């Protein structure tokens, strides 16, 4: 039972077995009820034929009674004495009724109506047959053979005013034989049908799960080989398994892309860290050998650059780990004024435009980092002007940073937000940062529920949902 096939086959077999048992029981009950009703109808017809003879004045010894084996008949009077009995009928319900007619034989107790009154208390007129009939099951001894019968009891009154009770039966053997035959057929066919159901379910489930085994095997091979370029087989069917295979391949593609991006990140980070470290080490070694040649400002600049790269890498690591911004309210206009007032040593002065009151929810430190990175980027490319503005556009707070530089070519407006990407090819101290500032800015914007994009050649627009 450890496999899906076994559990599916067992479950289907149990369900079908319960359904067949319930259906078979219902069929047997309906069949038995119909056959009993048919036997009761036959017994009623026989009883009314005899009662009609009594009502027309036929003497008891001249009654035309049916064959005892098919329809055993017992006629009793008001006093319970047997007046007539069918041929070869010896006992009914274990009480003997086969004595000479009128010789004192006692019949079974009369049946009671639904209101509890005895049949002989019914007010019948001479020559009438009671419309009511009562059915009951019992046994009869006919010529020494005891069998089950369905009896019908009918009251009648002869022309002399004497009331008689006619009890006629119909054999239940045909009903018992039919029910037994159907029951035996069900008991014989049920196990065979359950075996077929279990086998078909097993085969169908195995065929349906065959693509899953292929997917599992390929995933195991990918795990063992660490080759993320491989893909699992996709079945031609458009069912759940096909969708599972396609989703698995999409996951593998995303994982391959993430691993490749991580490898490039590690390589670029190693390059960015190696350059200032190598330069700093060279200067320190020269300073040890020739103190008069030590470039202290250059060493400090390399150290600062190294510190910035390490801080950027640490922030990216926290963002990749899923760090979420806080829920504090941040006034973008106040943040712009504070940041602008602190940048007194910039090459190009930062001018402020419209500063509408616009509050957002998030991390004050991370949003300040975004503004600083955008201003650093503008300072790097501006000719004589850097301008910052904050506006409200419906449900959005928009921060724009604009410079009068050459702008970003349209084909490069998405690539510049990738990590370690710069439009210049050189990576010396004089060329600026390591290409992480804009990547960090966009990651922070996305995690705050907003976006960062280049709207025109030299206008960077940060859009955040207003608080």
N, C-alpha and C positions, 0 to 999 in steps of 0.2 A: 504493500500500500504506500510505498515511499514515492512512487512516480505519479505524475499527473494522469497518465493513461490508466493506471490501476484505479485511482480514485474516481476518475470519470466513469469508467466501466462499472465499478461497484455502485456508484451513486445512481447511474441510469438503471441498473438492474433492480436496485431496491425500489426506486420510484415506479418502474413498470410493474414490479411484483405487487406492490401495494395497490396500484390502480387496477390490475387484473383481478386481484382478490376481491376488491370492493365491487368491481363490475360483475364478476362471477357470482358473488353472493346476491347481488341485486337481481341478476338473471334467474338464479335458482328460486329466490323468494317469489318473484313475479310468476315464473312458470308453475311453481307449486300452488300459488293462489289461484291462478287461472284453471288449473286442472281440478282443484278442490271445488271451485265454483261450478265447473262443468259437471262434476260428480253430484254436487248438491242439486243441480237442475234436473239431472236424470232421476235422482231419488224423489224429487218433488213431483215430477211427471208421473212416476209409478204410484206414488202415494195418492195423488189426486184421482187417478184412474180408479183405484180401489175405492176411495171415498165417494166418488160419483156413483158407483154401483150400489154402495150402501144407502146413499141418499135416495136412490130410485126404488128402494125397497127390496133389493136382491137379498135373499136369505144368506146368512153367513156361510152355510155349508155349500152354497152354489156360487160363491164368489170366484171370478176368474182371476186368480193370482198369478203374477209373473214367476219365471223360473227362480228358484231359491238361490242358486249360485250367483246369478246376475243381480237380482233385486230381492233380497230377503224381506218378507213382509210379515208383520205381526199386527193383528187387529184386536183391540181390547175394548171392553165395555166400560160403563160408568163405575162399576164396582172393581175394576182392575182385573177382571177375569179375561182370559184369552178367549176370543170368539172365533178367530181364524188365524192360521199361520201358513206361511208359504211352504212349498214342498221341500222336504229334507232339512228345514230349518229347525235346529234343536235348541239353540240358546242364543240370547242376545245380551251382550255385556256381561257374560258369565252366568246369567239367570236362565234356567231351562224354560222353554216355551213349547216344547214339542209334545205335550200331553194331548189327549183327545179333546176336540173342540168342546168348550163349555164344561169340561170336567174338573175345573177348579184350578187350572194352571194360572199362576200369577205373573203378569207382565212386569217389565221394568217400570219404575215410578214415572208418572206422567211429567212431561216438560212444563216449565213455568213460563208464562209470558214475561215481557219486559217489565210489566207493572207488578209482577210477583204473584198474580192470580193463577190458579190451576186451570188447565185446559178444559176440564169438565165443568167449570163454573161459567164458561162462556154461554151467553144467551143465544142459542141457535134455534131457528124454527125447523119444524119437521121438513125433511127433504132438502136441507141446505148443507153446503160445504163451506167451512170457515175459509175466509180469504187469507188469513194469516198462516204462515208456515214457519216452523222453527227447525234449524239445522244443527246437527251435532255429530261429532265423530265417535265411533264406537267399534265394537267387534261383534262378529256373528259366527256361530258354529253351524255350518251347513254340511250335513252328511259327514260329520266328524272332522271337517277342515275348518280351522279357525282363521279368519282373515279380518283385515280392517275395512270398515265401510264408512261412507258418509250418509247419515240418516236424515230423512225429512219427516216431520211429524205434522199431521193434518187432522183436524177435528171434522166430524160429519154427524148428522142426525137423520135417522131413517124415517120412513113415513109413519111409524108407530110412535115417534117421539123419543126413541131410545138413542142416546148419544154414544158414539164410538170414536176411538182414537186409532188412526192408521199410522203405522210407523214403517216406512219403506227405506231401504238402503241401496246405495250404489257402491260397487267395489272401488277401493282406493289403490288396488294393486297396479293398474295402468299408470296412475299418477306417480306412485312410488318408483315404478320401473323407469318412467321417463326422467324423473328427477335424478335417479341414481345413474342413469346412462349419461346424462349431461354432466353430472358431477364427476364421474369417472373420466369422461373425455377432458374435462378441464384439468383434473389432477394429472392426467397424462401429458396434456399439451403444455401446461404451464412451465414445467422445468425445461422442456425443449425450447419454448419461446424465450425464456430467460437466458438460456445459453446462447441463442442467436443474438439477442439484444446485447449481451455482454461482449460477444465476439465482434459484432458490427461496431459497437462503440469503441472497443479497443483499436480496431483497424482504422476507423475514421479519425480517432484522436491521434493515433500515431502518424497518420498521413498529414493531419493538420499541424502537428507540432514538429514535423521534420524540418521546416525552415528555421524554427527556433533553435534546434540543435545545430544547424549550420551557422546561425548567428553566434551561438555560444562558442562553438569551436573556433570561429574566426576571431572572436574577441579574446579567447585564451591565447591564440597564436600572436595577436597584436600585443598582448600583455607580455608574453614571453620574449618577443623580438624587439619591443619598444619602438616599432616602426609605425608611427601614427599616420603615415600616408596610405596605409592599407584600409580597405573598406569591407564591411560585411556584405554578403550577397543579399540582394533585394528580390523577393519573389514577385512574380508577375501579377499576383492577385492584389486586389484593392481593399483587402480586409485589414483587421487590426494588426496582423503579423507584418504585412507590407508596410503599414504606417510605422510600426516599431522599428523595422529595418531602416527606413528612411530617416527616422528621428535619430537612430543610433549613428548613422553616417554623418548627419548634421552635427551631432555631438562630437564625433571624432574630428570632423573638420574644424570645429571651434576649438577643440583641445589642441589640435596640431597648430592652428594659428596662434593660440595663446603661448604654446611652448616656443614656437619660432620667435614670437615677439619678445618673450622673456630672454631667449638666447641673444637676440640682437641688443636687448637692453643691457644685459650683463657685459657684452662685448663693448658697447659704446661707453658704458659706465667705467669699465676698466681703462679704456683709452683716455677718457676725460680725467680720470684720477691719476693715471700714469704720467701724463704730461706735466702737471704742476708738481707732482712729487719728484719726478726726475729733475725738473728745473731747480726745485728747492734744494735737493740733495747736491746738485752740481755747485750751486752757489755756496752752500755750507762747506763743501770740501775745499773749494777755492779759498774761502775765508779762513779755513784752518791753516792752509799752506801759505796763503798770502793775505793776511788780515786787511792790508790796505786796498785790496781789490774786491772786498765783500760788498755786494750790491744789496744793502739793507732794504731800500724801498722796493726793489724787485722781489726780494724774499718775502716781505710783508704782503705784497700784492699776490704772489703765488699762494701764500697761506690763506689769504682772504678768499681767493677763488676756490681753493680746495675746501674751505669751510662751507662756502655757498653750495658747491656741488654735493657735498655730504648732506647738507640740510635738505636740498632738493630731493636727493635719493631717499632720505628718510621719510619725507612727506609723501612721496610717490608710493613707498612701501606701505605706509599707513592707509592711503587711499585704496590701493589694490587689495588690502586686507579687509576692506569694507567699512572703514571708519566712517561713521555718520556725523554730520554737523550737529551742533547743539541747537536748542530751541530758543536762543536769546533773540531779542529784537535788535536789529542793526539799522541805524539811520544812514542811508548811503550818502546823503548830502553832508552830514557831519563828518563821516569818514573821509570824504573827498577833501573837505576843508582842512582836516587834521593832517592828512597825508601831504597835501600841497604845501602846508606851512613848514613841514619838516624837510622838504627837498630844496634847501637853499643853495646847495653846491651843484645843482644840475647844470649841464652845459647849456640847455635851453630852458628858460623859465616856464613853469607850468601855469597857464592861465585857466581860470574857471569860467564857464558859461552859465547857463541856467542851472540852478540847483534846487529843484523842486523837492518838497518834503516827501520822502519815499522810504518807508520802513519795510524790511524783509526779515524773515526768520532764518537763523543759521549761526555760523561761527564767525565771530568778529575777527579773529586772527586769520582764518582762511580767506575770508572776503578781502581783508586788508592785503593779504598776500597776492590775490588776484589783481587788485588795483595797482600794487607796486610793480608786479610783473608787466602789466600793460604799459605803465608809465616808463619803465626801463626799456621796453621794446620801442616805444615812441621816441625816447631820448636817443636811442641808437640810430634811428633813421631820419629824425627830423632835421630840417635845415635851419629854421628860425622860430618855429611855433609848435607848441604842444597845448592842446585844449581839452578840458574835461567838462562834461555836463551830465546832469541827472534829470530825467523827465519821467512823467507818469503816462502810460498808454493803457488805459482801461485797467485791467487786473494785473498789469505788469509794471515793474519798476525797471527802468532802462538806464544803464550807465554807459556813456560813449566816451572813448578816448580817441582823439584825432591829432594827426601831425601833418606837416606840410612836406613830408618826404616823398620819394618816388612812388610809394604805394606797393601793394602786393599784387603780382600778376594774377589774373583770374584763375589760371591753371594751377596755381600754388596755394590758393586760399584754404584748402583743406589739409594739404600736406604739412603746412607749417605748424599744425597742432599735434603732429606726431612727435614722439620723444626723440631727442637728439637730432632733430632736423633743423638746419639753418640754410637760408638761401645762399650764404657765402660758403665757399669751400674751405677756407682756412679756419684753423682752430687755435690761433695764437691769442694771447691776452688782449691784444689790441682790437680784436674782432668781436669782443663781447662775451656773452654767456655760453653755456654748454648746449643750448637748444632744448632746455627743459621748462623754461618759464611759461610759454604758451600752452604746453601740454598739461602742466600743473593747473593753469588757470581754467582750461576747459574741463578737466576732471572735477575741480571744485564746483564749477558752475552746474555741471550735470548732477552732482550729488546734492546740490541745493534746489533741484527741480527746475533749473533754468537752462540757458544755452549761452554759448560764446561763439561769435562768428565775425567775419570781415564783411561788412555791408558794402563798402566801396573800397577803393584801392588803399586808403590809409585810415579808415574809420573802423575801430574795433567796438563791437556792441555787446554788452553783457545784459541779458534779460533774465530777471528773477521774478517769481510770483510775489506780489505785494502782500504784506501781512495784513 
